[in-house]
């Protein structure tokens, strides 16, 4: 049975080492991921040093797995290498723009997901940190990322020291649109979210946050308009700093 049926987010890791041989083998195999123009528009910064994890931690809101995981991997959209190659071969690169960032970010996320799948098949545990794009300049400065390199995903990696429950997922019908996009009716929304909202852990989530609905927890507490707009401004400034926006 496919390991994806059993995958879980792992935030607690044992002290067992993740060897360089294993890590490099998985990273190399992941290079078979589809890529735009066969350019492989990504780089990965491998962090094992405790002091470097300490420096990265604030950019990820001090989530404990950043410090405690044996390995932290920062996946970066990278048009620097391609640009340097072009310049050294009498070519004329033009990749300091938003489209190039989107292409490189897409390449990077595909590569990252392939790596996660392969790592989990080996018995390793991973946790995807969506915080990477919240305060990117802190990561850029810490990892000394040059122009045309931008962090888009971070993974903590190690051998699991927990066995958490699988998170819920929406039904397949909620994400599939045949031929063209079909907008959602109120009845469809009720149907698609009924099971998620009925889960005891989600009902408890609503209760402890003193809200009426699960949706309110996300809009009013976890991902607010105010925070989204402020972090968007930070993201845009970092993209300018790295040369992807003029």
Kinemage of the C-alpha trace (Angstrom):
@kinemage 1
@onewidth
@group {chain A} dominant
@subgroup {mainchain}
@vectorlist {calphas} color= white
{ca unk a 1} P 0.000 0.000 0.000
{ca unk a 2} L 1.251 3.483 -0.858
{ca unk a 3} L 3.036 5.134 2.058
{ca unk a 4} L 1.097 8.358 1.449
{ca unk a 5} L -1.942 6.605 2.913
{ca unk a 6} L -0.112 6.533 6.233
{ca unk a 7} L 1.911 9.749 6.190
{ca unk a 8} L 1.894 11.989 9.236
{ca unk a 9} L 3.526 15.244 10.200
{ca unk a 10} L 6.342 14.529 12.665
{ca unk a 11} L 7.454 17.230 15.079
{ca unk a 12} L 9.339 15.109 17.633
{ca unk a 13} L 12.494 13.246 16.654
{ca unk a 14} L 14.777 10.666 18.248
{ca unk a 15} L 18.484 11.267 18.798
{ca unk a 16} L 19.343 8.837 15.995
{ca unk a 17} L 21.561 10.443 13.369
{ca unk a 18} L 20.452 11.027 9.786
{ca unk a 19} L 23.583 10.094 7.881
{ca unk a 20} L 24.993 12.240 5.094
{ca unk a 21} L 24.967 9.222 2.820
{ca unk a 22} L 21.240 8.678 3.292
{ca unk a 23} L 20.414 12.369 3.039
{ca unk a 24} L 22.457 12.863 -0.117
{ca unk a 25} L 21.003 9.746 -1.708
{ca unk a 26} L 17.469 11.050 -1.144
{ca unk a 27} L 18.343 14.539 -2.358
{ca unk a 28} L 19.971 13.118 -5.484
{ca unk a 29} L 17.071 10.803 -6.252
{ca unk a 30} L 14.687 13.737 -5.814
{ca unk a 31} L 16.421 15.448 -8.729
{ca unk a 32} L 14.292 13.230 -10.994
{ca unk a 33} L 11.385 15.531 -10.165
{ca unk a 34} L 9.857 17.363 -13.171
{ca unk a 35} L 11.470 20.778 -13.666
{ca unk a 36} L 10.835 23.812 -15.876
{ca unk a 37} L 13.055 23.663 -18.967
{ca unk a 38} L 15.225 21.038 -17.252
{ca unk a 39} L 16.923 23.915 -15.427
{ca unk a 40} L 16.449 22.644 -11.837
{ca unk a 41} L 15.732 26.066 -10.406
{ca unk a 42} L 16.350 25.142 -6.773
{ca unk a 43} L 19.020 24.814 -4.123
{ca unk a 44} L 18.896 23.281 -0.643
{ca unk a 45} L 20.676 24.578 2.450
{ca unk a 46} L 21.336 21.745 4.920
{ca unk a 47} L 21.490 22.851 8.545
{ca unk a 48} L 22.808 20.498 11.232
{ca unk a 49} L 24.749 22.897 13.463
{ca unk a 50} L 22.924 23.738 16.703
{ca unk a 51} L 23.923 27.393 16.600
{ca unk a 52} L 22.630 27.780 13.062
{ca unk a 53} L 19.323 26.165 14.050
{ca unk a 54} L 19.145 28.652 16.901
{ca unk a 55} L 19.578 31.511 14.439
{ca unk a 56} L 16.910 30.115 12.110
{ca unk a 57} L 14.395 29.463 14.860
{ca unk a 58} L 12.972 33.012 15.230
{ca unk a 59} L 12.095 33.093 11.524
{ca unk a 60} L 9.872 30.082 12.205
{ca unk a 61} L 8.231 31.588 15.300
{ca unk a 62} L 10.514 29.517 17.535
{ca unk a 63} L 8.742 26.258 16.818
{ca unk a 64} L 10.674 23.704 18.906
{ca unk a 65} L 11.294 21.190 16.105
{ca unk a 66} L 13.574 23.697 14.341
{ca unk a 67} L 16.051 23.466 17.213
{ca unk a 68} L 15.496 19.795 18.043
{ca unk a 69} L 15.343 18.112 14.626
{ca unk a 70} L 18.627 16.497 13.558
{ca unk a 71} L 18.419 18.242 10.172
{ca unk a 72} L 16.706 21.370 8.913
{ca unk a 73} L 16.448 21.737 5.126
{ca unk a 74} L 15.723 25.109 3.533
{ca unk a 75} L 14.567 24.717 -0.067
{ca unk a 76} L 15.308 27.821 -2.126
{ca unk a 77} L 14.078 29.070 -5.465
{ca unk a 78} L 17.374 29.637 -7.264
{ca unk a 79} L 17.911 31.513 -10.514
{ca unk a 80} L 21.396 32.580 -9.391
{ca unk a 81} L 23.119 29.456 -10.641
{ca unk a 82} L 21.372 29.563 -14.034
{ca unk a 83} L 22.166 33.275 -14.385
{ca unk a 84} L 25.845 32.740 -13.532
{ca unk a 85} L 25.994 29.892 -16.052
{ca unk a 86} L 24.442 32.067 -18.750
{ca unk a 87} L 26.812 34.959 -18.036
{ca unk a 88} L 29.823 32.646 -18.266
{ca unk a 89} L 28.640 31.275 -21.620
{ca unk a 90} L 28.176 34.587 -23.442
{ca unk a 91} L 24.373 34.378 -23.017
{ca unk a 92} L 22.058 37.175 -21.858
{ca unk a 93} L 19.931 36.085 -18.854
{ca unk a 94} L 16.756 37.960 -17.972
{ca unk a 95} L 15.552 36.251 -14.806
{ca unk a 96} L 15.285 39.153 -12.366
{ca unk a 97} L 11.489 39.278 -12.592
{ca unk a 98} L 8.352 37.879 -11.011
{ca unk a 99} L 7.715 35.199 -13.628
{ca unk a 100} L 11.166 33.765 -13.038
{ca unk a 101} L 10.512 33.659 -9.299
{ca unk a 102} L 7.219 31.805 -9.866
{ca unk a 103} L 8.963 29.282 -12.119
{ca unk a 104} L 11.775 28.744 -9.627
{ca unk a 105} L 9.394 28.522 -6.673
{ca unk a 106} L 7.315 25.917 -8.514
{ca unk a 107} L 10.424 23.879 -9.315
{ca unk a 108} L 11.512 24.093 -5.689
{ca unk a 109} L 8.207 23.012 -4.186
{ca unk a 110} L 7.949 20.057 -6.560
{ca unk a 111} L 11.470 18.993 -5.599
{ca unk a 112} L 10.707 19.459 -1.909
{ca unk a 113} L 7.583 17.297 -2.101
{ca unk a 114} L 9.418 14.524 -3.920
{ca unk a 115} L 12.085 14.586 -1.241
{ca unk a 116} L 9.482 14.350 1.521
{ca unk a 117} L 7.842 11.355 -0.137
{ca unk a 118} L 11.155 9.548 -0.517
{ca unk a 119} L 12.267 10.387 3.026
{ca unk a 120} L 9.054 9.069 4.509
{ca unk a 121} L 9.361 5.852 2.505
{ca unk a 122} L 12.710 5.370 4.297
{ca unk a 123} L 10.974 5.719 7.658
{ca unk a 124} L 12.086 9.299 8.276
{ca unk a 125} L 9.687 11.916 9.598
{ca unk a 126} L 9.191 15.394 8.171
{ca unk a 127} L 7.416 18.583 9.100
{ca unk a 128} L 6.735 21.244 6.474
{ca unk a 129} L 7.158 24.777 7.848
{ca unk a 130} L 4.862 27.209 6.072
{ca unk a 131} L 6.511 29.994 8.058
{ca unk a 132} L 9.379 30.141 5.548
{ca unk a 133} L 7.731 32.904 3.510
{ca unk a 134} L 6.491 34.853 6.547
{ca unk a 135} L 9.820 36.433 7.492
{ca unk a 136} L 12.029 35.490 4.552
{ca unk a 137} L 14.587 38.248 5.081
{ca unk a 138} L 15.646 36.687 8.397
{ca unk a 139} L 16.325 33.410 6.595
{ca unk a 140} L 18.053 35.199 3.712
{ca unk a 141} L 20.387 36.968 6.129
{ca unk a 142} L 21.051 33.894 8.266
{ca unk a 143} L 21.821 31.613 5.328
{ca unk a 144} L 23.585 34.378 3.352
{ca unk a 145} L 21.421 33.873 0.291
{ca unk a 146} L 22.614 35.984 -2.661
{ca unk a 147} L 20.507 37.806 -5.254
{ca unk a 148} L 18.057 35.616 -7.200
{ca unk a 149} L 17.897 33.030 -4.395
{ca unk a 150} L 14.793 32.950 -2.199
{ca unk a 151} L 13.630 30.551 0.552
{ca unk a 152} L 10.236 29.017 -0.202
{ca unk a 153} L 10.037 25.885 1.973
{ca unk a 154} L 11.624 24.457 5.101
{ca unk a 155} L 11.526 20.849 6.265
{ca unk a 156} L 12.575 19.488 9.635
{ca unk a 157} L 13.860 15.949 9.256
{ca unk a 158} L 14.680 13.060 11.545
{ca unk a 159} L 13.680 9.646 12.809
{ca unk a 160} L 10.216 9.866 14.432
{ca unk a 161} L 9.853 9.875 18.200
{ca unk a 162} L 6.059 10.100 18.120
{ca unk a 163} L 3.111 8.532 16.353
{ca unk a 164} L 0.495 11.269 15.969
{ca unk a 165} L -2.924 10.873 14.411
{ca unk a 166} L -3.302 11.628 10.735
{ca unk a 167} L -4.809 15.045 10.038
{ca unk a 168} L -8.170 15.153 8.299
{ca unk a 169} L -8.578 15.858 4.597
{ca unk a 170} L -11.465 17.197 2.523
{ca unk a 171} L -13.306 14.706 0.284
{ca unk a 172} L -12.040 14.291 -3.266
{ca unk a 173} L -15.242 15.773 -4.697
{ca unk a 174} L -14.417 19.099 -3.063
{ca unk a 175} L -11.278 19.655 -5.142
{ca unk a 176} L -12.191 18.116 -8.526
{ca unk a 177} L -13.730 20.211 -11.323
{ca unk a 178} L -14.621 18.447 -14.565
{ca unk a 179} L -13.646 20.371 -17.739
{ca unk a 180} L -14.172 23.838 -16.207
{ca unk a 181} L -14.250 25.280 -12.705
{ca unk a 182} L -17.671 24.975 -11.078
{ca unk a 183} L -18.273 27.359 -8.215
{ca unk a 184} L -19.525 26.067 -4.868
{ca unk a 185} L -23.102 26.342 -3.708
{ca unk a 186} L -23.837 26.834 0.015
{ca unk a 187} L -25.110 23.250 0.104
{ca unk a 188} L -21.844 21.950 -1.348
{ca unk a 189} L -19.789 23.884 1.196
{ca unk a 190} L -21.898 22.426 4.004
{ca unk a 191} L -21.438 18.944 2.610
{ca unk a 192} L -17.695 19.198 2.006
{ca unk a 193} L -16.863 20.672 5.427
{ca unk a 194} L -19.358 18.734 7.540
{ca unk a 195} L -16.989 15.929 8.512
{ca unk a 196} L -14.085 18.287 9.291
{ca unk a 197} L -16.269 20.482 11.480
{ca unk a 198} L -17.706 17.468 13.319
{ca unk a 199} L -14.345 16.060 14.412
{ca unk a 200} L -14.027 16.245 18.220
{ca unk a 201} L -10.561 17.799 18.018
{ca unk a 202} L -11.829 20.566 15.740
{ca unk a 203} L -14.858 21.205 17.926
{ca unk a 204} L -12.482 21.489 20.879
{ca unk a 205} L -10.345 23.863 18.813
{ca unk a 206} L -13.375 26.115 18.345
{ca unk a 207} L -14.238 25.940 22.035
{ca unk a 208} L -10.823 26.810 23.424
{ca unk a 209} L -10.545 29.739 21.025
{ca unk a 210} L -13.976 30.963 22.092
{ca unk a 211} L -15.367 31.081 18.561
{ca unk a 212} L -18.639 29.997 17.001
{ca unk a 213} L -17.245 28.151 13.982
{ca unk a 214} L -14.030 26.491 12.857
{ca unk a 215} L -13.770 28.958 9.982
{ca unk a 216} L -13.655 31.832 12.476
{ca unk a 217} L -10.614 30.287 14.147
{ca unk a 218} L -8.754 30.504 10.835
{ca unk a 219} L -9.952 33.975 9.808
{ca unk a 220} L -9.902 35.676 13.213
{ca unk a 221} L -6.962 34.017 14.968
{ca unk a 222} L -4.662 31.893 12.826
{ca unk a 223} L -4.524 33.677 9.454
{ca unk a 224} L -5.979 37.126 9.882
{ca unk a 225} L -6.351 39.797 7.220
{ca unk a 226} L -4.095 42.125 9.216
{ca unk a 227} L -1.308 39.546 9.451
{ca unk a 228} L -1.683 38.471 5.829
{ca unk a 229} L -1.380 42.033 4.581
{ca unk a 230} L 1.615 42.801 6.818
{ca unk a 231} L 3.419 39.596 5.855
{ca unk a 232} L 2.627 40.201 2.184
{ca unk a 233} L 4.382 43.565 2.422
{ca unk a 234} L 7.387 41.859 4.049
{ca unk a 235} L 7.422 39.214 1.328
{ca unk a 236} L 7.344 41.803 -1.451
{ca unk a 237} L 10.197 43.749 0.126
{ca unk a 238} L 12.301 40.590 0.392
{ca unk a 239} L 11.590 39.766 -3.265
{ca unk a 240} L 12.838 43.244 -4.195
{ca unk a 241} L 15.922 42.780 -2.038
{ca unk a 242} L 16.717 39.493 -3.800
{ca unk a 243} L 16.238 41.006 -7.241
{ca unk a 244} L 13.025 39.285 -8.362
{ca unk a 245} L 10.982 42.519 -8.331
{ca unk a 246} L 12.295 45.843 -9.572
